[in-house]
Amino acid sequence: MKLYVTSPPHEACEIDMTGRSVIIGRASGCDLILKQPGVSRRHARLFFTKGQWMVEDLGSTHGTYLLGKPIYNAVVISPGDVLTLAPDKTAYSLVIHDEHTGPAPSMFELPELSSDTVFHDAATLLKTSLLEPGEGASQDVVRDYARRLNYLMQANEALSKVRGIDQLFECFLEHLSAIFRPDMTVLYMEENGRFVPAAHKPDLQPPPISQTLECEISQSKNAVLARDVTLDGRFRDTDSVYGRGIRTLVASPLFEGDTIYGIVVVFTSERKTSYTEQDMSLLVVLSAGAALRYRNIVLTEQAADQLREANRMLEEKVAERTRDLQQRNEELKRKNEEISATQNQLVMQEKMASLGTLTAGVAHEINNPNNFIAGGCSNLERELNGFEKILFSLAEDGDQEITDMFRTRFSVLHDHCGTIMQGCRRIKGIVDDLQLVTRLGETGIKDVALAETIRAGANLLQSKYPRVNFAWDLEDRMMLTCNPAELSQVFMALLDNGCRAIETRLDNACSHSMADKPSDGSFHISGKTDDLQVTLGFRDSGCGMEPEVLGKIFDPFFTTRPPGMGTGLGLYTSYNVVHKMGGELKATSTPGEGSTFFLTLPLKPE
């Protein structure tokens, strides 16, 4: 065994300790004479007893420290441990070393590491501690350095991918188990001022935190290496490391700056090889990297919690403001409905007049080109017939096959002419119905043929609702003195609503698996007159209405159609028009079977 004086460097020396005790001090009779002012005359003594080296302070003025901790009684000192004399003055650092393992390494201090450079700095640190002292290194040392550096890189990559605290602990302990191959690895995390087991491998009951480790690491913020806890004077018999077969342990804080988040401890039994200073160095670096990742995850979770709380408070404020706005909007909506209802009555006459004028212009513009087409088609048919006679008279004695081909081609041309004429008649019929429904801007009181007006409206809707079959039970000569444009508007609203209800029922039937699906629906319009009034009925086979819906159909802006498909003013306007004429409009309905609207009007309203 040899004792190395490693600092101050200008006084570096060594002394052979084999088979003897060593007195250290300034007096001339000491075995190791150190001249610094902080060293007492008889400062400390190292001696060998019961197979181990011990060190004790001899009442020095400035104290003796082992691994940074002051000693008073004799304690065990192991190869590689650092002994410091008079740390408050110009201190000496001494290392006891077993000559079989080469020169003594320098003491390992906790590095100041940042999240960006932790593993780069750790690699440099390991390289320095493994290759110094000396200018070179053996192949074993180089391979050991490469192996440890590889561990660091793998751990860095693995820890950088975890996103939760539990995943971090699991990943961290897995790498420690693979690197150090201990009997147990325990991670103690700070909780209410104490360190409690948070994760461990293997799945056995972990011991409580060693009071010695907790105290020393918390005070010194440094790692601890104990080669044999049974001979280490730092551990008392009541410490939790006893009674579990633990011989060697190495512990490191999970630190970031001056903050210690936890302590990780690697245990081995008597059958295991003791850990070294290099193992402690590697554990500290790995712990620093895990601590940085832990801090980042905690900060991320805290930020997420703060964001969730801010969102919750914002949602509460938004909900409160929304309730206020809804109340104000409902009040504003009621006022707008009242204003809109009043404006609707005032504007209706003007709209009907404008619509009639527009319809008259459109009908005129459509009739003119339609007459050109019809006239041109008639002329084409006449010329085609003349050309056909001339051609066949010339080919009378010609080839029969050519003659038959000409007849086929002329037949196709006649069919085309017929199709064109049929389209022209259809256009004329639509224009006539449109003129009849809108009454060409008529806003005065006139005699109106009811059956003709209702059929004209149905004809206009037939192309829009082809699956609706209209049935009629109307007296042909039902006449009513009224405003033609307003009455046409009432009829179109009732017809369109009934057709839409039928289409809805047919669409719902097609969307369900039904054995007997209806292919069309029926719309029955009936009417009769007496001496005083005319009564009309509009009965559809549509989807029907629930009672709560039936009670609102004449309210302004109430509609069951999707947004953008209706304004909710059709029946409301019809109801007002009928009441203005002195009549009555009411409805009955059965859900799933259809609805019936009854319209009663006086023959000669006031």
C-alpha positions, 0 to 999 in steps of 0.5 A, spaced: 500 500 500 502 507 498 500 513 500 500 519 494 500 526 496 497 529 490 496 536 492 499 542 492 502 539 486 509 542 487 510 537 493 507 531 490 510 525 493 509 518 495 510 514 502 510 506 502 505 504 508 506 496 508 506 493 515 506 500 519 502 506 521 503 513 518 503 519 522 502 525 518 504 532 521 509 538 521 513 535 527 520 532 525 518 526 528 512 524 523 512 519 518 510 524 513 512 531 514 507 536 511 510 544 512 503 548 510 501 552 515 494 549 516 497 542 518 498 541 525 504 538 528 501 531 529 495 532 524 492 525 523 494 517 523 493 512 518 494 505 521 492 497 519 488 493 523 484 487 523 485 486 515 483 494 513 486 501 513 483 506 518 484 513 519 483 518 525 484 525 527 489 527 532 486 533 535 488 537 529 486 545 528 483 545 522 480 538 521 481 532 517 476 530 512 475 523 508 471 524 501 469 531 503 466 529 510 470 531 517 472 525 521 473 525 529 473 517 530 477 512 526 474 510 520 475 505 514 479 508 508 479 504 502 484 504 496 482 510 492 479 514 497 481 522 498 484 524 505 484 532 505 488 536 511 486 543 513 481 544 507 480 552 510 487 553 509 492 551 503 489 544 503 493 537 502 490 532 498 492 525 499 490 518 496 491 511 499 492 506 493 493 499 492 499 498 488 496 492 484 491 497 480 496 502 478 497 509 480 491 512 484 486 516 480 484 523 482 478 525 486 471 525 482 467 531 483 460 532 481 460 536 474 456 542 472 452 540 466 447 543 462 442 539 458 445 541 451 452 538 453 451 533 458 453 527 455 459 531 451 461 533 457 460 526 460 464 523 455 470 528 456 470 527 463 470 519 462 476 520 457 480 524 462 479 520 468 480 513 464 486 516 461 490 520 466 495 520 469 500 518 464 501 519 457 497 513 454 493 507 456 493 500 455 488 496 450 483 494 456 483 502 459 481 504 451 476 498 451 473 500 457 472 507 455 469 505 449 464 501 452 462 506 457 462 512 452 457 507 448 453 506 454 452 514 455 450 514 448 445 509 448 442 512 455 442 519 452 438 516 446 433 512 450 432 517 455 431 523 450 425 519 447 421 518 453 415 522 455 412 521 462 415 520 469 414 513 469 417 511 463 423 515 465 424 511 471 423 505 467 428 506 462 433 509 467 433 503 471 433 498 465 440 502 463 443 502 470 441 494 470 444 493 464 451 497 465 452 495 472 449 488 473 447 489 480 443 485 485 438 491 486 437 498 483 433 503 487 431 510 485 429 514 491 425 521 490 424 526 494 417 527 497 415 531 503 422 532 505 424 525 505 427 520 500 422 514 498 422 509 493 419 511 487 422 505 482 426 499 483 429 493 479 428 487 480 421 487 483 423 485 490 421 489 496 427 495 496 430 497 503 428 504 505 433 510 504 440 509 508 440 515 513 447 515 512 447 516 504 441 521 505 445 525 510 451 525 506 449 526 499 444 532 501 449 536 505 455 535 500 451 534 494 456 529 491 456 521 490 458 516 495 462 510 494 462 504 499 466 498 497 464 494 504 459 497 508 460 492 514 467 495 514 465 503 513 465 507 519 460 512 516 454 506 516 452 505 523 449 498 525 442 501 525 442 503 518 438 500 513 443 497 509 445 492 514 441 485 514 440 485 506 447 482 504 449 488 501 457 489 501 458 494 496 454 500 493 455 506 489 450 512 490 449 518 486 444 524 486 439 526 481 441 533 481 440 539 476 444 545 479 443 546 486 437 542 486 437 534 488 430 531 485 432 524 488 438 519 489 439 512 485 443 507 489 446 501 486 447 495 491 451 488 490 452 482 495 458 479 497 459 475 491 459 481 487 465 485 484 466 491 488 465 498 484 470 503 483 471 510 482 470 510 474 463 506 476 461 512 480 463 517 475 459 513 470 453 513 475 453 520 476 453 522 469 447 518 467 444 521 473 445 528 471 442 526 464 436 523 467 435 529 472 435 533 466 430 529 462 426 529 469 426 536 470 424 537 462 418 533 463 416 536 470 416 543 467 412 540 460 407 537 465 407 543 469 406 548 463 400 543 460 397 543 467 397 551 467 395 551 460 389 547 462 387 551 468 388 557 464 383 554 458 378 552 464 378 559 466 377 562 459 372 557 458 368 559 464 369 566 462 367 565 455 361 561 458 359 566 462 359 571 457 356 566 452 350 566 457 349 574 457 350 574 450 344 569 449 340 572 453 341 579 449 340 575 443 334 572 445 331 579 447 334 582 440 331 576 436 324 577 439 324 585 438 327 583 431 321 578 430 316 584 431 319 589 427 320 583 421 313 581 422 311 589 421 315 590 415 313 583 412 306 586 412 308 593 409 313 590 404 308 584 401 304 588 396 310 591 393 314 585 393 307 582 389 307 587 384 315 587 383 314 579 382 308 580 377 312 585 373 318 581 373 314 575 371 311 579 365 318 581 363 320 574 363 314 571 360 315 576 354 322 574 353 321 567 353 315 567 349 319 571 343 325 566 342 320 560 343 315 563 337 321 563 333 323 556 335 316 554 333 316 557 327 322 555 324 321 548 326 314 548 322 318 551 316 323 546 317 318 540 317 314 543 311 321 544 307 323 537 309 316 534 307 317 537 300 324 535 299 322 528 301 317 528 295 322 530 290 327 526 292 323 519 292 320 522 285 327 522 283 329 515 286 322 512 284 326 507 279 332 506 283 335 501 288 330 499 293 336 499 299 338 506 298 330 508 298 329 504 304 335 508 307 333 515 305 326 513 308 329 511 315 333 518 315 327 522 314 323 518 319 329 520 324 329 528 322 321 528 323 322 525 330 327 531 331 322 536 329 316 533 333 321 533 339 322 540 338 315 542 337 313 538 344 319 542 347 316 549 345 309 547 347 312 545 354 315 552 355 309 555 353 305 551 358 310 553 363 309 560 361 302 560 361 302 557 368 307 562 371 303 568 368 296 565 372 300 564 378 303 571 379 297 574 375 302 579 372 302 584 377 295 584 379 294 587 386 287 589 385 281 586 387 278 581 381 274 575 380 279 569 380 278 562 378 280 557 384 281 551 380 285 554 374 289 557 379 291 551 384 292 547 378 297 552 375 301 552 381 301 544 381 303 544 374 309 548 376 311 544 382 310 537 378 317 538 375 320 539 382 317 533 385 316 528 380 314 522 385 308 526 388 301 524 384 296 530 385 288 528 385 283 533 384 276 534 387 274 541 385 268 544 382 270 547 375 267 554 376 269 556 383 270 563 383 272 568 388 273 575 389 280 577 391 287 579 390 289 574 385 297 575 387 296 574 394 291 568 393 296 565 389 302 566 394 297 562 399 296 556 394 303 556 392 306 555 400 300 550 401 302 546 395 310 546 396 309 544 404 305 538 402 310 536 396 316 537 401 313 533 406 311 527 402 318 527 399 321 527 406 317 521 408 319 517 401 326 519 403 326 516 410 323 510 407 328 509 402 334 510 408 331 504 412 331 497 411 323 496 409 320 490 405 315 494 402 317 501 400 313 506 397 315 509 390 311 515 390 306 519 394 299 522 394 296 529 394 289 530 394 286 537 393 278 538 394 274 544 394 266 546 394 262 552 395 256 555 398 252 561 398 257 565 403 264 561 402 269 557 399 272 551 403 278 548 400 282 542 403 290 540 402 291 533 404 298 530 403 301 523 405 307 526 408 311 525 414 306 529 418 308 533 424 308 532 432 303 536 436 309 541 439 311 542 432 303 543 429 302 548 434 308 553 432 307 552 424 304 559 423 309 563 428 314 567 424 321 564 422 319 557 425 321 552 420 323 545 420 327 545 414 335 545 415 339 552 415 339 555 408 332 551 406 327 556 409 325 562 412 319 560 416 315 566 413 311 562 408 305 559 412 306 565 417 304 570 411 299 565 408 295 565 415 296 573 415 293 574 408 287 569 409 285 573 415 286 579 412 281 576 407 276 575 412 277 567 412 280 562 416 286 557 415 288 551 420 291 544 420 291 537 422 296 532 422 298 525 424 305 523 425 308 518 419 301 519 416 300 526 413 297 533 414 291 536 412 290 544 411 283 547 411 282 554 408 275 557 408 274 564 404 268 568 404 266 569 396 266 576 397 270 579 402 269 586 405 
